[in-house]
Amino acid sequence: AREVCGLKAMSTVREEYAEMDPLPKKAVHVSIAARAKEQCSENLREEEDRRFFREELLTVLQARWESPIRAWGAVMDPASKGKLTKDEFFVGCSVAGFTGSKSSLWKELGLK
């Protein structure tokens, strides 16, 4: 390039290049899942503001049957199998008068 353009042209180009503003940096790619996680974490309720479905269920069972054990025999497991499927648990909660989120209760209890 020096032989074709000459030294003066090369030095002029170098000076002009040094005075130019640098190109803006490319934005960091953030996946949709990462953005959704960030947005959801901003909207989380404080621990004391959350509903505790386990406590609500126990209150309902205590009020109606005076004991969660009596309620278990009366509505949750009337066939006395000793265990429940998820659907049987949901039906039992509805029969007992529980009006909260049964799915959230299932998760809160850590059941599978």
C-alpha positions as CSV (number, residue, x, y, z in Angstrom):
1,A,0.0,0.0,0.0
2,R,3.0,2.3,0.7
3,E,4.3,1.9,-2.8
4,V,1.0,2.5,-4.4
5,C,-0.4,5.4,-2.3
6,G,2.8,6.8,-0.8
7,L,3.9,7.6,2.7
8,K,2.0,10.8,3.0
9,A,-1.3,9.2,2.2
10,M,-0.6,6.3,4.6
11,S,0.1,8.7,7.5
12,T,-3.0,10.7,6.7
13,V,-5.2,7.6,6.7
14,R,-3.6,6.5,10.1
15,E,-4.4,9.9,11.6
16,E,-8.0,9.9,10.3
17,Y,-8.4,6.3,11.6
18,A,-7.1,7.3,15.1
19,E,-9.6,10.2,15.3
20,M,-12.6,7.9,14.4
21,D,-15.1,6.9,17.1
22,P,-14.9,3.1,17.8
23,L,-17.8,1.0,16.7
24,P,-20.3,0.3,19.5
25,K,-19.9,-3.1,21.1
26,K,-22.3,-5.8,20.1
27,A,-25.1,-6.3,22.7
28,V,-24.8,-9.4,24.9
29,H,-27.3,-12.1,23.8
30,V,-29.8,-12.9,26.6
31,S,-32.1,-15.9,26.0
32,I,-35.8,-15.6,26.4
33,A,-35.7,-18.1,29.3
34,A,-33.1,-15.9,31.1
35,R,-35.2,-12.7,30.5
36,A,-38.4,-14.5,31.8
37,K,-36.6,-15.7,34.9
38,E,-35.3,-12.2,35.6
39,Q,-38.8,-10.7,35.1
40,C,-40.5,-13.3,37.3
41,S,-38.0,-12.9,40.1
42,E,-38.8,-9.2,40.2
43,N,-42.5,-10.0,40.8
44,L,-42.0,-12.5,43.6
45,R,-44.0,-11.9,46.7
46,E,-42.3,-11.5,50.1
47,E,-42.3,-14.5,52.3
48,E,-44.8,-13.0,54.7
49,D,-47.2,-12.1,51.9
50,R,-47.4,-15.6,50.4
51,R,-50.3,-17.8,51.1
52,F,-49.6,-20.9,53.1
53,F,-52.0,-23.5,51.7
54,R,-51.0,-26.2,54.2
55,E,-52.1,-24.0,57.1
56,E,-55.3,-23.2,55.3
57,L,-56.1,-26.9,54.8
58,L,-55.4,-27.7,58.4
59,T,-57.6,-24.8,59.5
60,V,-60.5,-26.1,57.4
61,L,-60.0,-29.7,58.6
62,Q,-59.7,-28.6,62.2
63,A,-62.9,-26.5,62.0
64,R,-65.0,-29.1,60.3
65,W,-63.8,-32.4,61.9
66,E,-62.0,-31.1,65.0
67,S,-58.9,-33.1,63.9
68,P,-57.0,-33.6,60.6
69,I,-56.9,-37.3,61.5
70,R,-60.7,-37.5,61.6
71,A,-60.9,-35.6,58.3
72,W,-58.4,-38.0,56.7
73,G,-60.7,-41.0,57.5
74,A,-63.9,-39.1,56.7
75,V,-63.1,-37.4,53.3
76,M,-59.5,-37.8,52.3
77,D,-59.2,-41.6,52.5
78,P,-62.6,-43.1,53.1
79,A,-61.5,-46.5,51.7
80,S,-58.7,-46.7,54.3
81,K,-56.0,-47.5,51.8
82,G,-53.5,-45.4,53.7
83,K,-52.3,-43.5,50.6
84,L,-53.8,-41.2,48.0
85,T,-53.2,-40.4,44.3
86,K,-52.9,-36.8,43.3
87,D,-56.4,-36.8,41.9
88,E,-57.9,-38.4,45.1
89,F,-56.1,-35.8,47.2
90,F,-57.6,-33.0,45.1
91,V,-61.1,-34.5,45.4
92,G,-60.7,-34.9,49.1
93,C,-59.6,-31.3,49.5
94,S,-62.6,-30.1,47.6
95,V,-65.0,-32.3,49.6
96,A,-63.4,-31.0,52.8
97,G,-64.1,-27.4,51.7
98,F,-60.6,-26.3,50.9
99,T,-60.9,-23.4,48.4
100,G,-57.2,-22.6,47.8
101,S,-55.0,-23.8,45.0
102,K,-54.7,-27.6,45.3
103,S,-51.7,-27.7,42.9
104,S,-49.9,-25.2,45.1
105,L,-50.8,-27.2,48.2
106,W,-49.4,-30.3,46.5
107,K,-46.1,-28.6,45.8
108,E,-46.0,-27.0,49.2
109,L,-46.3,-30.4,50.8
110,G,-43.6,-31.7,48.6
111,L,-45.6,-34.6,47.3
112,K,-44.9,-36.5,44.1
